[in-house]
Amino acid sequence: MMRRIAFLFLTVALLAGCSKPMPFQQNSNFVFGTIYHITYQYGDDLQKEIEAELMKVDGEFSMFNRNSTVSRINAGDSTVARSEMFNEVLTLAQMVNKETEGAFDITVAPLVNAWGFGFKHEQLPTDEQVDSLLKIRNQMDFSAIAKGYGCDVVARLLASKGIENFMVEIGGEVVVSGHNDKEQPWHIGVNKPVDDTAHVDTELQTVLSITDHAMATSGNYRNFYYQGGKKYAHTIDPRSGYPVQHSLLSATVIADDCATADAYATSFMVLGVDGAKEVLARHHELMAYLIYVDEATGQLAVWRSPELEDYEQ
């Protein structure tokens, strides 16, 4: 009898040792005018379910979908019902607007377009046109938060399946959980902010080793133009109506969710280094990696939240 029990234990141990770990699935496709890459440890391919969730986000916030909730509201449709998803993102946008004293504003789109970003421009707006547009706040644009929120929606789907190890990335915004296929924390790169309108220069400034967090980056180094010998970056200060003019080139924010990281990264590009530090001093749940031009040397310099020093590779 004892020999039989020992044999059974040995057999179970051998079978357990021979079992293969669950594979990591990889999905990628186009969404929100960019590309997504999603990696997750699971036995089945969930791409159809993932894209169904992303289409829900698109149906709420896409500026290019005439039937989206935001497009219908902007067109003056008073019959459109605001979903729980829409209200969740709107509430977050309003909160970040308040916490940044107006630096994050989902009604800034007309000014962005007037300065030639988003649509082709013929000439720069006059001061009178800027003043007029500052008074018009009836058009919403969630572009600065929707990609991050899309990452969160997919992360929620994966978590609901009991998936613990995953990375969701949409156009550079990221949510990570658990570990990668090498059983290590996820390694997420931060691009060096060099002028690159063609999006071909991908030299990394640093690599962060993170898990169970979300990360978003905003920068002026890939969307700008020169006119009259002056550089105009795509970040418009919603408070003044003019493109920002300061030394901050790139803001990376790490938060518990990606919509929050996305919104604050955009806000920091408006506020600049000192303004971003002031917000971070009030919000200890946020971490940031700021790349700017040192005015004394003209060289790239970095400021990081102290906690991030342990995250760099």
C-alpha positions as CSV (number, residue, x, y, z in Angstrom):
1,M,0.0,0.0,0.0
2,M,2.8,2.4,0.9
3,R,4.6,1.7,-2.4
4,R,1.4,2.4,-4.3
5,I,0.9,5.8,-2.5
6,A,4.6,6.7,-3.1
7,F,4.2,5.8,-6.8
8,L,1.1,8.0,-7.1
9,F,2.9,11.0,-5.5
10,L,5.8,10.5,-7.8
11,T,3.6,10.3,-10.8
12,V,1.7,13.5,-9.9
13,A,5.1,15.3,-9.2
14,L,6.4,14.2,-12.6
15,L,3.2,15.4,-14.4
16,A,3.3,18.7,-12.7
17,G,7.0,19.2,-13.6
18,C,6.2,18.4,-17.3
19,S,3.3,20.8,-17.5
20,K,4.0,23.9,-19.7
21,P,3.3,27.3,-18.4
22,M,0.4,29.1,-19.9
23,P,1.4,30.9,-23.1
24,F,1.6,34.7,-23.6
25,Q,-0.8,35.9,-26.4
26,Q,0.1,38.9,-28.5
27,N,-2.4,41.1,-30.4
28,S,-1.9,44.2,-32.4
29,N,-4.0,46.3,-34.8
30,F,-5.0,49.8,-35.6
31,V,-7.3,51.8,-33.3
32,F,-7.8,55.5,-32.5
33,G,-5.6,56.5,-35.5
34,T,-2.6,54.6,-34.0
35,I,-1.5,51.1,-33.3
36,Y,-2.1,49.0,-30.2
37,H,0.1,46.1,-28.9
38,I,-1.3,43.9,-26.2
39,T,0.5,40.9,-24.5
40,Y,-1.2,38.7,-21.9
41,Q,-0.8,35.3,-20.4
42,Y,-3.9,33.3,-21.2
43,G,-4.9,30.1,-22.8
44,D,-7.1,31.7,-25.5
45,D,-6.8,34.6,-28.0
46,L,-9.0,37.4,-26.8
47,Q,-8.5,39.8,-29.7
48,K,-12.2,39.9,-30.8
49,E,-13.3,40.7,-27.2
50,I,-10.5,43.3,-26.8
51,E,-11.5,45.1,-30.0
52,A,-15.1,45.0,-29.1
53,E,-14.2,47.0,-25.9
54,L,-12.0,49.4,-27.9
55,M,-14.9,50.1,-30.2
56,K,-17.1,51.0,-27.2
57,V,-14.5,53.7,-26.4
58,D,-14.4,54.8,-30.0
59,G,-18.2,55.0,-30.0
60,E,-18.1,57.4,-27.1
61,F,-15.1,59.6,-27.8
62,S,-14.0,59.5,-31.5
63,M,-13.9,62.9,-33.2
64,F,-13.9,61.2,-36.5
65,N,-17.0,59.1,-35.9
66,R,-20.1,61.2,-36.7
67,N,-22.2,58.9,-34.6
68,S,-20.0,58.9,-31.5
69,T,-21.4,60.5,-28.3
70,V,-19.0,63.4,-28.3
71,S,-19.6,64.1,-32.0
72,R,-23.3,64.2,-31.5
73,I,-23.1,66.4,-28.5
74,N,-20.8,68.8,-30.3
75,A,-23.3,68.9,-33.2
76,G,-26.0,70.0,-30.8
77,D,-27.9,66.8,-30.5
78,S,-29.8,67.2,-27.3
79,T,-31.3,63.7,-27.4
80,V,-28.0,61.8,-27.0
81,A,-27.8,59.8,-23.7
82,R,-24.5,60.0,-21.8
83,S,-23.3,56.6,-20.9
84,E,-21.6,55.6,-17.6
85,M,-18.3,55.4,-19.7
86,F,-18.8,58.9,-21.0
87,N,-19.6,60.3,-17.6
88,E,-16.6,58.5,-16.0
89,V,-14.1,60.1,-18.4
90,L,-15.8,63.5,-18.3
91,T,-15.7,63.5,-14.5
92,L,-12.0,62.6,-14.5
93,A,-11.3,65.4,-17.1
94,Q,-13.0,67.9,-14.9
95,M,-11.1,66.8,-11.8
96,V,-7.7,67.1,-13.6
97,N,-8.8,70.5,-14.9
98,K,-9.4,71.7,-11.4
99,E,-6.3,70.2,-9.9
100,T,-4.1,71.8,-12.6
101,E,-5.9,75.2,-12.5
102,G,-7.1,74.9,-16.1
103,A,-4.0,73.4,-17.7
104,F,-6.0,70.4,-18.8
105,D,-9.1,71.4,-20.8
106,I,-11.1,69.1,-23.1
107,T,-12.6,72.3,-24.8
108,V,-9.3,73.5,-26.2
109,A,-9.7,71.8,-29.6
110,P,-10.8,75.0,-31.5
111,L,-7.6,76.7,-30.4
112,V,-5.5,73.7,-31.4
113,N,-7.0,73.7,-34.8
114,A,-6.6,77.5,-35.2
115,W,-2.9,77.1,-34.5
116,G,-2.6,74.5,-37.3
117,F,-2.6,71.2,-35.4
118,G,-5.2,68.6,-36.3
119,F,-6.1,70.4,-39.5
120,K,-4.1,72.2,-42.2
121,H,-3.6,75.8,-41.5
122,E,-3.2,78.8,-43.9
123,Q,-2.0,81.4,-41.5
124,L,-1.5,82.0,-37.8
125,P,-4.6,83.3,-35.9
126,T,-4.7,86.9,-34.9
127,D,-4.9,88.1,-31.2
128,E,-8.5,88.9,-31.8
129,Q,-9.3,85.4,-33.1
130,V,-7.5,83.8,-30.1
131,D,-9.6,86.0,-27.7
132,S,-12.8,85.0,-29.5
133,L,-12.0,81.3,-29.4
134,L,-11.1,81.5,-25.7
135,K,-14.7,82.5,-25.1
136,I,-16.1,79.5,-27.0
137,R,-16.1,76.4,-24.8
138,N,-18.9,74.3,-26.2
139,Q,-16.9,71.8,-28.1
140,M,-15.4,68.8,-26.3
141,D,-12.4,66.8,-27.5
142,F,-11.2,63.8,-25.4
143,S,-8.1,63.1,-27.5
144,A,-5.7,63.8,-24.6
145,I,-7.3,61.2,-22.4
146,A,-9.1,58.6,-24.7
147,K,-6.0,56.5,-25.5
148,G,-5.2,56.2,-21.8
149,Y,-8.8,55.3,-21.0
150,G,-8.8,52.7,-23.8
151,C,-5.8,51.1,-22.1
152,D,-7.7,51.0,-18.9
153,V,-10.8,49.4,-20.5
154,V,-8.7,46.6,-22.0
155,A,-6.9,46.1,-18.7
156,R,-10.2,45.8,-16.9
157,L,-11.3,43.2,-19.5
158,L,-8.1,41.1,-18.9
159,A,-8.4,41.4,-15.2
160,S,-12.0,40.2,-15.3
161,K,-10.7,37.0,-17.0
162,G,-8.4,36.4,-14.0
163,I,-5.4,37.4,-16.1
164,E,-2.6,38.7,-13.8
165,N,0.3,39.2,-16.3
166,F,-0.3,41.6,-19.2
167,M,0.8,44.7,-21.0
168,V,-1.6,47.0,-22.8
169,E,-0.1,49.7,-25.1
170,I,-2.0,52.1,-27.3
171,G,0.0,54.7,-29.1
172,G,2.6,54.8,-26.4
173,E,0.2,54.9,-23.4
174,V,0.7,51.7,-21.3
175,V,-0.9,49.7,-18.5
176,V,1.2,46.8,-17.1
177,S,0.4,44.1,-14.5
178,G,2.4,41.2,-13.1
179,H,5.4,40.1,-15.1
180,N,6.5,39.5,-18.6
181,D,7.3,36.1,-20.2
182,K,10.7,36.1,-18.6
183,E,9.1,36.5,-15.2
184,Q,10.5,40.0,-14.8
185,P,8.8,43.4,-14.4
186,W,7.8,45.0,-17.7
187,H,10.4,47.2,-19.3
188,I,8.9,50.4,-20.8
189,G,11.1,52.8,-22.8
190,V,10.9,56.6,-22.7
191,N,11.9,58.2,-26.0
192,K,14.6,60.9,-26.2
193,P,12.8,64.1,-27.2
194,V,14.6,65.0,-30.4
195,D,12.8,66.9,-33.2
196,D,11.2,64.2,-35.3
197,T,8.0,65.0,-37.2
198,A,8.5,61.8,-39.3
199,H,8.3,59.6,-36.2
200,V,11.4,57.6,-37.2
201,D,13.8,58.5,-34.4
202,T,13.2,56.1,-31.5
203,E,16.3,56.6,-29.5
204,L,15.6,55.9,-25.8
205,Q,16.3,58.3,-23.0
206,T,15.7,55.6,-20.4
207,V,14.0,52.4,-19.7
208,L,11.7,52.0,-16.7
209,S,11.1,48.7,-15.0
210,I,7.5,48.8,-13.7
211,T,4.5,46.7,-12.9
212,D,1.0,47.2,-11.7
213,H,1.0,50.7,-12.9
214,A,0.0,52.8,-15.9
215,M,2.3,55.2,-17.8
216,A,1.7,57.9,-20.4
217,T,4.0,60.4,-22.2
218,S,3.2,63.7,-23.8
219,G,5.8,65.8,-25.8
220,N,6.3,68.6,-28.2
221,Y,9.1,67.0,-30.2
222,R,7.0,65.2,-32.9
223,N,4.2,67.7,-33.6
224,F,5.4,71.2,-34.4
225,Y,6.1,73.5,-37.3
226,Y,8.2,76.6,-38.1
227,Q,6.7,79.8,-39.5
228,G,8.5,83.1,-39.8
229,G,11.5,81.5,-38.2
230,K,9.7,80.6,-35.0
231,K,8.8,77.2,-33.8
232,Y,5.2,76.4,-32.8
233,A,4.6,73.3,-30.7
234,H,1.3,71.6,-30.6
235,T,0.7,72.0,-26.9
236,I,-1.7,75.0,-26.5
237,D,-2.2,76.6,-23.1
238,P,-6.0,76.6,-22.6
239,R,-5.7,79.5,-20.3
240,S,-3.9,81.9,-22.7
241,G,-4.9,80.4,-26.1
242,Y,-1.3,80.4,-27.3
243,P,1.3,77.6,-27.8
244,V,3.4,77.1,-24.8
245,Q,6.9,78.5,-24.7
246,H,9.0,76.8,-22.1
247,S,11.9,74.3,-21.7
248,L,9.9,71.1,-21.0
249,L,10.1,68.8,-24.0
250,S,8.6,65.6,-22.6
251,A,6.5,64.6,-19.6
252,T,6.0,60.9,-18.6
253,V,3.6,60.3,-15.8
254,I,3.1,57.0,-13.8
255,A,-0.2,56.5,-12.1
256,D,-2.7,53.9,-11.0
257,D,-4.7,54.2,-14.2
258,C,-3.7,55.3,-17.7
259,A,-6.5,57.9,-18.2
260,T,-5.2,59.8,-15.2
261,A,-1.6,59.4,-16.4
262,D,-2.6,60.6,-19.9
263,A,-4.4,63.7,-18.6
264,Y,-1.6,64.8,-16.2
265,A,1.1,64.2,-18.8
266,T,-0.7,66.6,-21.1
267,S,-1.2,69.1,-18.3
268,F,2.5,69.0,-17.4
269,M,3.4,70.0,-21.0
270,V,1.3,73.1,-20.4
271,L,2.6,73.8,-16.9
272,G,6.3,73.3,-17.6
273,V,8.8,71.8,-15.1
274,D,8.1,74.1,-12.1
275,G,4.3,73.9,-12.5
276,A,4.5,70.1,-12.9
277,K,6.5,69.9,-9.7
278,E,3.9,71.9,-7.8
279,V,1.1,69.5,-8.9
280,L,3.2,66.5,-8.0
281,A,3.9,67.9,-4.5
282,R,0.1,67.8,-4.0
283,H,-0.4,64.4,-5.6
284,H,1.8,61.8,-4.1
285,E,0.0,59.0,-6.0
286,L,1.7,60.3,-9.2
287,M,5.3,59.9,-10.3
288,A,6.9,61.8,-13.3
289,Y,9.9,61.7,-15.5
290,L,10.5,65.2,-17.1
291,I,12.9,65.9,-19.9
292,Y,13.7,69.5,-20.5
293,V,16.4,71.9,-21.9
294,D,18.8,73.2,-19.3
295,E,18.7,77.0,-20.0
296,A,22.3,77.4,-18.7
297,T,23.9,74.7,-21.0
298,G,21.4,74.2,-23.7
299,Q,21.6,70.5,-23.1
300,L,18.9,67.9,-22.3
301,A,18.3,67.5,-18.6
302,V,16.1,65.2,-16.5
303,W,14.0,65.7,-13.4
304,R,12.4,62.6,-11.9
305,S,10.3,61.8,-8.9
306,P,12.6,60.4,-6.3
307,E,10.7,57.1,-6.2
308,L,11.5,56.5,-9.9
309,E,15.2,56.2,-9.3
310,D,14.6,52.6,-8.3
311,Y,12.7,51.9,-11.5
312,E,15.3,52.9,-14.1
313,Q,17.3,50.2,-15.8
